[in-house]
Amino acid sequence: MLSHPLLVEAAETLFVPCAIRNNSDGDADAKVREHFREPAWNNPVVHFLAADETALAPKLTADWSVHGLATGMVMALTTGKQAVPDWLALLADEEVARRRGLERAVFSQA
């Protein structure tokens, strides 16, 4: 998921990514985990927050797919009244369609 080039682009240009280690105690990372009530040794999570720490989208905790992150990003930007780039909206829409099941059609000219 985090290696998808469009998600990398979105994270780097539309958000302020911040990685907090979840496997250490007694340091700045532990204080941040406590602030957000995240346990040590927890699975990774993604918080979509405004500058005032208001949640812009539900915390991503288990859906580590392109769908999960792309739709969370779109929701966060929309809630924050930020423009959603067409390429990110299309990626999210494509992943929603994949989840629902795609059909294939082949056309040819005789």
DAQUI-V801455 format. One record per residue. RES is the residue in one small letter. PHI is phi in whole degrees, 0 to 359 (NA if undefined). Layout:
res-><RES & RES>
phi-><PHI & PHI>
This chain:
res-><m & l & s & h & p & l & l & v & e & a & a & e & t & l & f & v & p & c & a & i & r & n & n & s & d & g & d & a & d & a & k & v & r & e & h & f & r & e & p & a & w & n & n & p & v & v & h & f & l & a & a & d & e & t & a & l & a & p & k & l & t & a & d & w & s & v & h & g & l & a & t & g & m & v & m & a & l & t & t & g & k & q & a & v & p & d & w & l & a & l & l & a & d & e & e & v & a & r & r & r & g & l & e & r & a & v & f & s & q & a>
phi-><NA & 286 & 262 & 296 & 301 & 287 & 289 & 298 & 301 & 297 & 299 & 282 & 251 & 249 & 228 & 248 & 288 & 216 & 258 & 241 & 290 & 254 & 238 & 220 & 237 & 76 & 226 & 298 & 299 & 296 & 295 & 293 & 302 & 297 & 303 & 264 & 55 & 255 & 287 & 293 & 61 & 279 & 293 & 301 & 226 & 236 & 257 & 253 & 238 & 279 & 301 & 270 & 72 & 289 & 290 & 263 & 203 & 301 & 298 & 271 & 239 & 227 & 267 & 270 & 255 & 301 & 304 & 301 & 286 & 297 & 291 & 296 & 296 & 298 & 297 & 297 & 296 & 296 & 299 & 279 & 57 & 253 & 293 & 261 & 301 & 306 & 295 & 284 & 298 & 295 & 298 & 298 & 299 & 298 & 289 & 297 & 298 & 299 & 295 & 281 & 106 & 263 & 245 & 243 & 232 & 239 & 243 & 217 & 257 & 273>
